[in-house]
């Protein structure tokens, strides 16, 4: 597969790559062209990692402001048995905010919320009730990493501090690669009710809540690793298994978002039907996935450690019924069968190292190289040890070889970022 860009976005003397990016132009490969809007604000003072393909330069953490990222206050996780979501501002009678979760994930009626709110002054905002309780689902150690305890084993990735940093790096990769607006492409009203499935550290939810202060964002995840301080128009519910039956206000959400769900879902058709039911008519579902199958703009890489690793990872995750491999054709078919229309699909190349001549591609590559260097081992540990019977030492050795291939600028390798928007018809 050739590594291509839309020729309409090629730089000209009066449209250099940096200017195009800062002006919000979608300067990257994709078919069809992406929607454009002002670029997202920079999250880091030092906006790109070091420009090199050698592994020793990628051993450092994300630029200095990652410390302040953690200061979003990712404290020791405490499982919450109940999150009660109520109207943040009693003076604002926006009905989309008048709901709450009960302990089984269902949504209480507006009347029950009103009884809660009546106990507080109308002159002050009603705040969330997120009373911590003792940890019910303690993490367990495996291969030197911590894994979530809720419904043990159904999610193959760790949930420790190292993994939380990795998830934030992947979020940065996605926002940089999407360029024009790294958060939401799908149309949405000013006062939107947004649901983030598998929110991880909550970084996407928090960014959306900050960018759209009139919206209300709820993130759910199987691991309670979200920060304890977040915008007043944002909330989190964890542990929460989105593959189990859940009722969170059918026909009521303006945007439902999911990022990096491959590897954690058994039945995509069932999940898409549930998403469809919870969207209001005319609302949108947006999904973002990385296809880790290695591709190369040049000679075949089928005999590399990178290709061997992906094939083994595909084999192991398929055996667990939660395949990491991504199929765009299957995704679009499942969305259509669930009832979605106006399905839009964009593809963006993610270079594994800065081999590309274009400056924006190099910027994406620096971040993605860092993401890959932090991802190979955690993606491999559970599937390879549980399914393939690999020892920790064998996994570490393979991971080191994979990273060596990823850092080799002579190998023009890349993965593909898939972005889908699918609409629930206005009349259903």
C-alpha positions as CSV (number, residue, x, y, z in Angstrom):
1,X,0.0,0.0,0.0
2,X,1.4,3.4,-1.0
3,X,1.7,6.1,1.5
4,X,-0.4,8.9,0.0
5,X,-1.7,12.3,0.6
6,X,-4.6,14.2,-1.1
7,X,-2.8,16.3,-3.8
8,X,-5.1,19.2,-3.1
9,X,-3.3,19.6,0.3
10,X,0.2,19.6,-1.0
11,X,2.2,22.6,0.1
12,X,2.8,25.5,-2.4
13,X,5.2,28.5,-2.0
14,X,2.4,30.4,-0.2
15,X,1.1,27.4,1.7
16,X,4.0,25.9,3.6
17,X,3.2,23.0,5.9
18,X,3.5,24.9,9.2
19,X,1.2,27.7,8.0
20,X,-1.3,25.2,6.7
21,X,-1.4,23.5,10.0
22,X,-1.7,26.6,12.1
23,X,-4.5,27.8,9.8
24,X,-6.4,24.7,10.5
25,X,-5.9,23.0,7.1
26,X,-6.1,19.2,7.1
27,X,-2.6,18.7,5.9
28,X,-2.3,14.9,5.9
29,X,-3.4,11.9,4.0
30,X,-7.0,10.9,3.9
31,X,-9.8,10.0,1.6
32,X,-12.2,11.8,1.6
33,X,-10.8,15.2,2.9
34,X,-11.4,15.9,6.5
35,X,-13.6,18.7,7.8
36,X,-11.5,21.7,8.8
37,X,-11.8,24.0,11.8
38,X,-9.4,26.0,14.0
39,X,-6.5,23.9,15.3
40,X,-6.7,22.6,18.8
41,X,-4.7,24.5,21.5
42,X,-1.2,23.0,22.2
43,X,-1.2,20.8,25.3
44,X,2.5,20.9,25.9
45,X,5.1,23.7,26.0
46,X,7.5,21.5,24.1
47,X,5.2,20.4,21.4
48,X,7.2,17.6,19.8
49,X,9.6,14.9,21.1
50,X,13.2,14.7,19.9
51,X,13.6,14.4,16.1
52,X,15.4,11.1,15.8
53,X,14.7,7.5,15.0
54,X,17.1,6.0,17.5
55,X,15.6,4.4,20.6
56,X,17.9,6.0,23.2
57,X,16.3,9.4,22.4
58,X,12.9,8.0,23.1
59,X,13.5,6.7,26.5
60,X,12.5,10.0,28.1
61,X,8.9,10.9,29.1
62,X,6.7,13.1,27.1
63,X,7.9,16.8,27.2
64,X,8.1,18.6,30.5
65,X,4.5,19.5,30.9
66,X,3.6,15.9,31.3
67,X,4.3,16.5,35.0
68,X,1.5,19.1,35.0
69,X,-0.7,16.6,33.0
70,X,-0.4,14.2,35.9
71,X,-1.1,17.2,38.2
72,X,-4.6,17.0,36.8
73,X,-4.4,15.0,39.9
74,X,-4.3,11.4,39.0
75,X,-4.4,10.2,42.6
76,X,-4.6,6.6,43.8
77,X,-7.7,5.2,42.2
78,X,-10.7,4.5,44.4
79,X,-13.6,2.5,43.0
80,X,-16.9,4.3,43.1
81,X,-20.0,2.3,43.8
82,X,-22.2,5.2,42.9
83,X,-21.8,8.4,40.9
84,X,-24.8,10.7,41.1
85,X,-24.9,13.1,38.2
86,X,-27.2,16.1,38.8
87,X,-27.8,19.5,37.2
88,X,-24.6,21.5,37.7
89,X,-26.4,24.8,37.7
90,X,-29.9,24.7,39.1
91,X,-30.7,28.0,37.4
92,X,-29.9,26.3,34.0
93,X,-32.9,24.1,33.2
94,X,-31.3,22.4,30.3
95,X,-33.1,19.0,30.5
96,X,-30.1,17.2,29.0
97,X,-28.2,17.6,32.3
98,X,-31.0,16.5,34.6
99,X,-30.1,12.8,35.0
100,X,-28.0,10.6,37.2
101,X,-26.6,7.1,37.2
102,X,-27.8,4.6,39.7
103,X,-25.5,1.9,41.0
104,X,-26.4,-0.5,38.2
105,X,-25.7,2.1,35.5
106,X,-29.3,3.1,34.8
107,X,-30.5,6.6,34.7
108,X,-32.8,7.9,37.4
109,X,-35.8,10.1,36.6
110,X,-35.7,13.9,36.6
111,X,-38.0,13.8,39.6
112,X,-35.5,11.9,41.7
113,X,-32.8,14.3,40.8
114,X,-35.0,17.2,41.7
115,X,-35.5,15.8,45.2
116,X,-31.7,15.7,45.6
117,X,-31.3,19.2,44.3
118,X,-34.1,20.6,46.5
119,X,-31.8,20.1,49.5
120,X,-29.3,22.7,48.2
121,X,-29.6,26.4,47.8
122,X,-30.8,27.6,44.4
123,X,-28.1,30.3,44.6
124,X,-25.3,27.7,44.5
125,X,-24.6,24.9,42.0
126,X,-25.6,21.4,42.8
127,X,-22.4,19.3,43.0
128,X,-21.7,15.7,42.2
129,X,-22.1,13.1,44.9
130,X,-19.0,10.9,44.4
131,X,-18.6,9.5,47.9
132,X,-15.6,7.1,47.8
133,X,-16.0,3.7,49.3
134,X,-13.4,1.0,50.1
135,X,-11.8,-0.5,47.1
136,X,-14.0,-3.4,46.0
137,X,-12.0,-4.6,43.0
138,X,-8.3,-4.4,43.9
139,X,-5.8,-4.5,41.2
140,X,-3.6,-7.6,40.7
141,X,0.0,-7.9,39.6
142,X,1.0,-9.9,36.6
143,X,4.4,-9.8,34.8
144,X,5.4,-6.8,36.9
145,X,2.3,-4.7,35.9
146,X,-0.9,-3.9,37.6
147,X,-4.3,-4.9,36.0
148,X,-7.8,-3.9,37.0
149,X,-9.7,-6.2,39.3
150,X,-13.3,-5.5,38.1
151,X,-14.4,-8.4,35.9
152,X,-10.8,-9.6,36.0
153,X,-9.3,-10.6,32.7
154,X,-11.7,-9.2,30.2
155,X,-9.5,-6.2,29.4
156,X,-5.9,-7.2,28.4
157,X,-4.0,-4.0,29.2
158,X,-2.6,-2.8,32.5
159,X,-4.1,0.1,34.5
160,X,-1.0,1.4,36.4
161,X,0.6,4.8,36.2
162,X,2.8,3.7,33.3
163,X,-0.2,2.7,31.3
164,X,-2.0,5.9,32.1
165,X,0.9,7.9,30.7
166,X,0.8,5.7,27.6
167,X,-2.9,6.4,27.1
168,X,-2.3,10.1,27.3
169,X,0.5,9.9,24.7
170,X,-1.8,8.0,22.3
171,X,-4.4,10.7,22.8
172,X,-1.7,13.3,21.9
173,X,-0.9,11.3,18.7
174,X,-4.5,11.3,17.7
175,X,-5.0,15.0,18.2
176,X,-1.8,15.9,16.3
177,X,-2.6,13.5,13.5
178,X,-6.2,14.9,13.1
179,X,-4.7,18.4,12.9
180,X,-7.7,20.5,12.1
181,X,-9.7,19.5,15.2
182,X,-8.3,16.6,17.1
183,X,-11.4,16.1,19.4
184,X,-14.7,15.9,17.5
185,X,-15.4,16.0,13.8
186,X,-19.1,15.1,14.0
187,X,-21.6,18.0,14.1
188,X,-23.1,18.7,17.5
189,X,-25.2,21.4,19.2
190,X,-23.7,24.0,21.5
191,X,-25.2,22.4,24.5
192,X,-24.4,18.7,23.8
193,X,-24.6,15.7,26.0
194,X,-21.5,13.7,25.3
195,X,-20.7,10.1,26.3
196,X,-17.2,8.8,26.1
197,X,-17.1,5.0,26.1
198,X,-13.8,3.5,27.5
199,X,-12.6,6.9,28.5
200,X,-9.3,5.6,30.1
201,X,-7.6,8.4,32.0
202,X,-10.4,10.8,30.9
203,X,-8.1,13.1,29.0
204,X,-10.4,13.3,25.9
205,X,-13.5,13.9,28.1
206,X,-11.7,16.7,30.0
207,X,-10.4,18.3,26.8
208,X,-13.9,18.3,25.3
209,X,-15.5,19.7,28.5
210,X,-12.9,22.5,28.5
211,X,-13.4,23.2,24.8
212,X,-17.2,23.1,24.9
213,X,-18.1,24.6,28.3
214,X,-21.8,24.5,27.5
215,X,-21.8,20.8,27.0
216,X,-21.9,18.0,29.5
217,X,-19.5,15.1,29.1
218,X,-19.6,11.7,30.8
219,X,-16.8,9.2,30.6
220,X,-17.1,5.6,31.5
221,X,-14.4,2.9,31.9
222,X,-13.8,-0.5,33.4
223,X,-10.9,0.9,35.4
224,X,-11.3,3.8,37.9
225,X,-8.1,5.6,36.7
226,X,-9.7,9.0,36.0
227,X,-8.5,12.2,37.8
228,X,-10.3,13.4,40.9
229,X,-10.5,17.0,39.8
230,X,-12.1,17.8,36.5
231,X,-14.3,20.5,34.9
232,X,-17.8,21.0,36.4
233,X,-19.4,20.0,33.1
234,X,-17.6,16.6,33.1
235,X,-18.0,13.4,35.1
236,X,-16.8,9.9,35.2
237,X,-18.4,6.5,36.1
238,X,-16.1,3.6,36.8
239,X,-15.8,0.7,37.0
240,X,-18.2,0.3,34.1
241,X,-18.3,-2.5,31.5
242,X,-19.9,-1.1,28.4
243,X,-20.3,-4.6,26.9
244,X,-22.7,-5.5,29.7
245,X,-26.3,-4.3,29.4
246,X,-26.6,-0.6,30.3
247,X,-29.3,2.0,30.2
248,X,-28.1,5.6,30.4
249,X,-30.9,7.5,28.8
250,X,-31.9,6.1,25.5
251,X,-32.5,8.6,22.6
252,X,-30.8,11.3,24.6
253,X,-27.1,11.7,23.8
254,X,-25.8,14.1,21.2
255,X,-22.4,12.5,20.7
256,X,-21.1,9.1,21.7
257,X,-17.4,8.7,21.3
258,X,-15.1,5.7,21.4
259,X,-11.3,5.7,21.0
260,X,-9.1,2.6,20.8
261,X,-11.7,0.0,21.5
262,X,-10.2,-2.8,19.5
263,X,-8.9,-5.5,21.7
264,X,-11.6,-5.0,24.4
265,X,-14.8,-5.8,22.5
266,X,-16.3,-9.2,21.9
267,X,-19.4,-8.2,19.9
268,X,-19.2,-5.0,17.9
269,X,-22.7,-5.5,16.4
270,X,-24.2,-5.6,19.9
271,X,-22.2,-2.6,21.0
272,X,-23.2,-0.6,18.0
273,X,-26.9,-1.4,18.5
274,X,-26.6,-0.2,22.1
275,X,-24.9,3.0,21.0
276,X,-27.6,3.5,18.3
277,X,-30.4,3.2,20.9
278,X,-28.8,5.7,23.2
279,X,-28.3,8.5,20.6
280,X,-31.0,10.9,20.0
281,X,-32.4,11.0,16.5
282,X,-30.1,12.9,14.2
283,X,-27.1,12.5,16.6
284,X,-23.7,11.1,15.9
285,X,-21.4,8.3,16.9
286,X,-17.6,8.8,16.4
287,X,-15.1,6.0,16.7
288,X,-11.3,6.3,16.4
289,X,-9.1,3.2,16.0
290,X,-5.4,2.5,15.1
291,X,-4.8,-0.5,12.8
292,X,-1.5,-1.8,14.0
293,X,-0.9,-3.9,10.9
294,X,2.6,-2.7,9.7
295,X,2.6,-1.2,6.2
296,X,5.6,0.2,4.3
297,X,6.1,2.8,1.7
298,X,8.7,0.7,-0.1
299,X,10.0,-2.9,0.0
300,X,8.0,-5.5,1.9
301,X,8.5,-5.8,5.6
302,X,6.9,-9.2,6.0
303,X,10.1,-10.7,7.4
304,X,10.7,-8.0,10.1
305,X,10.2,-8.4,13.8
306,X,7.5,-5.7,13.5
307,X,5.4,-8.0,11.2
308,X,6.1,-11.1,13.3
309,X,4.9,-9.2,16.4
310,X,1.7,-8.0,14.8
311,X,0.8,-11.5,13.5
312,X,1.4,-13.1,16.9
313,X,-0.6,-10.3,18.6
314,X,-3.5,-10.8,16.1
315,X,-3.4,-14.5,16.7
316,X,-3.4,-14.2,20.5
317,X,-6.2,-11.6,20.7
318,X,-8.4,-13.5,18.3
319,X,-8.1,-16.5,20.6
320,X,-9.5,-14.4,23.5
321,X,-12.5,-13.3,21.3
322,X,-11.4,-9.7,21.6
323,X,-9.3,-9.2,18.4
324,X,-7.0,-6.2,18.3
325,X,-6.9,-6.3,14.5
326,X,-9.2,-3.7,12.8
327,X,-11.2,-4.1,9.7
328,X,-12.7,-1.0,8.2
329,X,-15.0,-3.0,5.9
330,X,-16.4,-4.9,8.8
331,X,-16.8,-1.8,10.9
332,X,-18.8,0.0,8.2
333,X,-21.0,-3.1,7.6
334,X,-21.7,-3.4,11.4
335,X,-22.6,0.3,11.6
336,X,-25.0,0.0,8.7
337,X,-26.6,-3.1,10.1
338,X,-27.1,-1.3,13.4
339,X,-29.1,1.4,11.6
340,X,-26.6,4.1,11.1
341,X,-26.6,6.3,8.0
342,X,-24.3,9.0,6.6
343,X,-21.2,6.9,7.6
344,X,-18.0,8.8,6.9
345,X,-14.6,7.1,7.1
346,X,-11.2,8.9,7.1
347,X,-7.8,7.3,7.1
348,X,-4.6,8.9,8.3
349,X,-1.1,7.5,8.0
350,X,0.9,7.3,11.2
351,X,4.7,6.9,10.4
352,X,6.5,4.8,13.0
353,X,9.5,7.1,12.8
354,X,10.4,10.5,11.2
355,X,11.2,9.1,7.7
356,X,8.8,11.3,5.9
357,X,10.1,14.5,4.2
358,X,7.1,16.6,5.3
359,X,7.4,18.5,8.5
360,X,3.9,17.8,9.7
361,X,4.4,14.1,9.0
362,X,7.6,14.3,11.0
363,X,5.8,15.8,13.9
364,X,3.1,13.1,13.9
365,X,5.9,10.5,13.6
366,X,7.8,11.7,16.6
367,X,4.8,11.4,18.8
368,X,3.8,8.1,17.3
369,X,7.3,6.7,17.7
370,X,7.1,7.6,21.3
371,X,3.6,5.9,21.5
372,X,4.8,2.7,19.9
373,X,7.9,2.5,22.1
374,X,5.6,2.7,25.1
375,X,2.9,0.4,23.6
376,X,4.6,-2.7,22.3
377,X,5.2,-4.4,25.7
378,X,1.9,-3.6,27.4
379,X,0.0,-4.7,24.3
380,X,1.9,-8.0,24.3
381,X,2.2,-9.0,28.0
382,X,-1.2,-10.5,28.7
383,X,-2.1,-12.0,25.3
384,X,1.4,-13.5,24.8
385,X,1.8,-14.9,28.3
386,X,-1.8,-16.0,28.8
387,X,-2.5,-17.4,25.3
388,X,0.8,-18.2,23.7
389,X,2.6,-19.2,26.8
390,X,5.5,-16.7,26.4
391,X,7.7,-15.9,29.3
392,X,8.3,-12.3,30.4
393,X,11.9,-12.5,29.2
394,X,10.8,-13.7,25.7
395,X,8.2,-10.9,25.5
396,X,10.8,-8.3,26.5
397,X,13.2,-9.6,23.9
398,X,10.6,-9.5,21.1
399,X,9.5,-6.0,22.2
400,X,13.1,-4.8,22.0
401,X,13.5,-6.1,18.5
402,X,10.1,-4.6,17.4
403,X,11.2,-1.2,18.7
404,X,14.5,-1.5,16.9
405,X,12.5,-2.0,13.6
406,X,10.2,0.9,14.5
407,X,13.1,3.2,15.1
408,X,14.9,2.3,11.8
409,X,14.5,5.2,9.4
410,X,15.5,2.9,6.5
411,X,12.2,1.1,7.1
412,X,9.4,3.5,5.9
413,X,6.8,1.8,8.0
414,X,3.5,3.2,9.2
415,X,0.1,2.3,10.7
416,X,-3.3,3.7,9.8
417,X,-5.6,5.8,12.0
418,X,-9.3,5.2,11.2
419,X,-11.9,7.8,12.1
420,X,-15.6,7.1,11.6
421,X,-18.6,9.3,12.0
422,X,-22.0,7.6,11.8
423,X,-25.4,9.3,12.2
424,X,-28.6,8.0,13.7
425,X,-31.4,8.9,11.3
426,X,-33.7,11.8,12.3
427,X,-36.7,9.5,11.9
428,X,-36.2,6.1,13.4
